[in-house]
Amino acid sequence: MVKLFAVADDLTGANATGALLTLQGLRVATLRPEGLGKLPALSEYDAVIVSSNSRALPADEAYARVRACFSSFARMAGEGASHFSKRIDTTLRGNVAVEIDAALDELTDAELAVVVPAFPKSGRITVGGYQLVDGVPLEKTSVARDPRTPVSQSHVPTLIQDGTRRKVASIPLGDVLRGSERVLERLSEARSSGAKIVVVDATTDDEIDVIASAVSRLPFQVLLVDPGAFTASVVLASHEVAPPTDVTPVSGPVRGQGRVALVVVGSATPLTRAQIKRLAETLPTVTVPVNARALAVGDPLSFDSVVAQATAKVLDAISARGPQDVAIIVTSSSSQEDTLDLASLDRETDRAAGTAATNLASGLGRIARTALESSRGAVCGLYVTGGDTTLAVLEEVGAAGIEINTEVLPLAASGTLIGGRHEGLRLVTKGGLVGGEDAAVRCVRHLLEHGGESRE
């Protein structure tokens, strides 16, 4: 039976939360928006997380999608879950307030939304209501210049209050440090004052556990709002799962079995480029650059030509690898200079915002599918960066979603495809603003160690 149902605004975020829940002993499925109706046995999973793919949508469309996800689950699951969660980005990109409203409007039994935006293991903490990344306020980081979903407000209660019709309250770090009884008291006070959304400070996982302990004792239903750590802690505090297990990081030399990890780079952030550069310096790799503009413009002839050329280069690299393991990197952005301004391209071609980004992700997904279909089982797994690209890959191969197996590193998840042409294929996903410079190396090593054997 499903204990937890959550909606995330992108798929890599859904996977990151799913990975934390697997560490708590839950069987987890993350799904693309249409995936609920395609999941063979919903009741076999302890947690189901659906991506609404709504981060960059206009507010009204994001609201409709998120509300529809919660409504669809209620129709399909019958008696419903013990816990409901709205997964938000660690850097608060997207339609945070609107999507909380959508969830609360649909979950009429939820009397309070408790927002804990911190994800300490990835350097995201909340102090005095301000969201900090490695000690820097959001508006002073690169997310302020995000081409699709820039963030200009670091104060979480203000960011949410500006976008909701509900009253927002906050609980400072000092109250959290006094323990769960104090947090429980403050949550009850906030509810009595008419607040429907409460933002709570946290700087460590232990502090998140304190908040979770308080929430688990509330005598009414709560909507959990966070990037994953708080939701996982609430599930554990409710004594519904086994204690968490340790995951040993993958390290050491890669076994030379002629395996192929296909790397599909959908994120163009400087951090992602640094991670891919480190990957190329550390492991045997072949880079397949693609014409991002041709894919993003979407002209059918040029689009198909780019896909065919990239697929041919991937297959050539597979054939030439011999007994050596190799990572084949398909990327649309190798340097800052060749990074495409997708928003400007939409304006230049007089198209709706987000069209170029969707086309580019679709092209990368198509390359992944055609390479998989033509490689005769040589590819042991996929490493994909970027939520849009991950979703495009799943759509291309016809998968409903991913059964999450473990966390490779904070906010990077490993799992296997559910349904479609390549069911059971291992996939590692990661957002573009996640991890240190060794993140791609760790993710690819994980694939080469744990992916399927070459079946040529």
Secondary structure, DSSP 8 states (H G I E B T S, - for coil): ---EEEEESSHHHHHHHHHHHHHTT--EEEE-TTGGGG-TTGGG-SEEEEE---TTS-HHHHHHHHHHHHHHHHHHHTT--SEEEEE--TT--S-HHHHHHHHHHH-TTEEEEEE---BGGGTEEEETTEEEETTEEGGGSGGGG-SSS-----BHHHHHHTT-SS-EEEE-HHHHHT-HHHHHHHHHHHHHTT-SEEEE-BSSHHHHHHHHHHHHT-SSEEEEEESSHHHHHHHHHTT-S----------S----S--EEEEEE----HHHHHHHHHHHHHS-EEEEE--HHHHHH--HHHHHHHHHHHHHHHHHHHHH-TTS-EEEEEES-SSSTT---HHHHHHHTT--TTHHHHHHHHHHHHHHHHHHHHTTT-EEEEEEESHHHHHHHHHHHT--EEEEEEEEETTEEEEEEESSTTTT-EEEEE-TT-S-TTHHHHHHHHHHHHS-----
